[in-house]
């Protein structure tokens, strides 16, 4: 079959597009998930984001919808949980489609090193996989944890905290005092690149 688009293989399956509908083929070119979705992303952690009739959900490699296709926005799974948006608020679901954290946040991001950054009323904090705010909602911006530390901004100053919220590098530095590479890394970490998640286009 002459598809309009064939993606690279991810977890043994590749996205394909024909007549504005998306499905998946295996490495033999066999269509294992029908071309029925309006958008889709590649498989990650065994599941793929799909869009149908303006709403989003997840399917497994057998094409079974493991969550209801009801969300307004959605992101890939990371460390076993995925960000989902419903009625203007964000939460997380597990791979069974269970909503494990209440819909209360204005923005959320992938889990990284067991913690996820979240925003509520313009302030940022970090939650664990039980939804506990292990670091208070007080920062103006925050980046993901990497190697046990996260960049944070407070009142125009930058520093690093550990997973207990302790400032291991004082929040006193101006961005202009960083090297060019450090500045680029800083803003890359803070930036939300929605293009990474093709299902939301």
N, C-alpha and C positions, 0 to 999 in steps of 0.2 A: 504494500500500500504506500502511496506517495503522500507522506505527511507534510504539512506546512512547516512543522518545526519538530525537531528531535533533540532533546536535551542529553547531556552526559549521563552515564549511569551512576546512580547513587543507591548503595545497598542492593545491588543486583537488578534494579529496575530503572527505566528511563521514562521521563515525561514525554508525551507526544501530543501534537495538536493537529486537528483537522476540522474544518468548517466551524472554527471558533469554539470547539469543544476539546477538553483535555482528558487524557487517560494515560495508561502506562503499558509499556511492553517489557518483556524479559530479554535476556541475552540472545535468544533465538528469534527475536522479532515478533513473538507471539503476543497478541494483545490480551494481557491478563487482567486489566482493569478497564472497563468500557470507557469510550470517549463520551462522557456525559457531563463533565464539570466545566463551569465557566472559567475557572482558574485552578491552578494547583502549584504546589511547591514540590521539590524532590523529597525523597524519604530521608528521615533522620530519626535515629533511635527507634526504627521500626514502624514509624507512622509518618503520614504526609498530610499537610494542610490542603484543604480543598475549599472551593467557593461554589455555591449553587444558589441561584435566585437571590443574590445579594447577601447571603449569609455564609458563615465559615464553620468548618468542623474538621475532624480528622478521620482518615481511613487507614486500615492496615494493609498489608501486602496481598491480602485476599480480596481487597475492595470492600471489606466490611466497614461500615461507619461506626467507629468505636465511641464517638461522641455525637450528640445531636448537632445537626448543621443549623445552628441558631445564633452564632456569635457575630457581633458587629465587626470585630477585628480579632486577629489571632497571630501568634508567632510560633515558631518551631519549638519542639521539646529540647530542654537542656537539663541535664542531671535529673531526668525523670519527670519534670514538670514543664508545663507550657503556659504562657501568658494568654489570657483571653479577655475580651472586652464585651460587656453587655450593659445596655442602658446607660452608657456614659461612664461606667466604672470598670476597673480592671481587677482580675483575680488570677488564680492559677488552678489548673486541673491536672490530675494524674493520667496515666495511660489507660485507665478504665473509664475516663470521662468524668470522674468524681471531682466536684469543685471543692478543693481542699482548703482554700483560703477565701474568706468573705469578699464579695465585690464592694470595695470601699475606696480603692486608690485611684488617683487621677492619672498616674502613669506607673508602669512597672517595667522591669527588664529581666532578662534571662538570669537564672541562677548561675553563679560562678563561685566555685570553692564553697558551696553549701549555703551561700547567702545571695539574696537578690535586693537590688536597690529599688526603692519605691518612693513615690511622691504623693503628698497630700497637702492641699492648700498652700502650694508653693514651697514646701519644705521636704527634704529628703532624709531617708533613713534606710536601714537594712533589716530585712526579715529573714527568719530561718524557714525551713520547710513545714513547720507547724503554724506559720503565720505570726510568730512572736516577733515583735520589734525589738531586736537584740541591741540595736543602736537607736537612740532617740531621734525623732523627727525634728531636726534643727538645722540641717545644712542647706545652703542655697543651691549647691550642686554636688554631685558625687559620681565617681567612676566605679567600675566593677573592681572587686578584689582580685589581685594578682600577686601570687607569692606571699599571701597573707596580709597584704596591705592594700588600702584603697585611698585614692586621691579625693580630697573633699575641699569645697570652697565655703567660706563663711565670712560675710562682710567684706568681700572683695579680696580676701587673702586665701592662700592655699597651703595645704599640708597633707600629712598622711595619718590615717588611723589604722589600728589593728582590729581584729574581729571582736574585741571586747569594747571597742569604742575609745580606746586609749590613744591619745595623740602621741605617736612615736616620733613624728617630725612635726614640730609646732606649726599651727596654722597662722603663719605670719609672713609668708613669702608672696611677693608680687609676681605676676606672670612675666613681666618684662625682665625680671632678674634671672629667668631660666634661659638655658641655651635654646637655639632654634629647634633642635631635635626634640628637646623636652617639651617645648611649647606645642609642636606638632603632635607629639604623643598625647599630651594633655587634652587638647581639643578633639583629637580623634576618639579618645576614650569617652569624653562627655557627649559626643555627637550621637544623635539617633539617626541611623541610616536605614530608612524604611525600604530602600531599594534592595537590601539584603534579603528581605522576605518577599519574594515575587508574588506570592498569593494575594498580598494586600494591594497590588496595583489595580 
